[in-house]
Amino acid sequence: MTKTGADYAWFENDFPDIAEAYCFTLVRGLSPAELMSRLDGRPEAPLQGIAAVVDAAFAQYDLEEGDRQLVAMTTVGAWTLLIEPNGYRGVTED
């Protein structure tokens, strides 16, 4: 069965805050804490909901003048899901 763009319209409808630019990365075998360490990250206060993550990510980007980015992580079974509003770490060689 061939998919079209219409088959994925739900994402933009359900998640308009992040639909314009995002990077989702699934990492198997690392906990969020281990992944954060490998990314040279630091923990921040927990956030609830994608709108809060997007707002905090853009505020962090402005505060750090683009030098650091806020990413959100959660577990999905044995995987860690990395969510980057307007991010790109998940597609870099590092």
Disulfide bonds with the S-S distance in Angstrom:
none
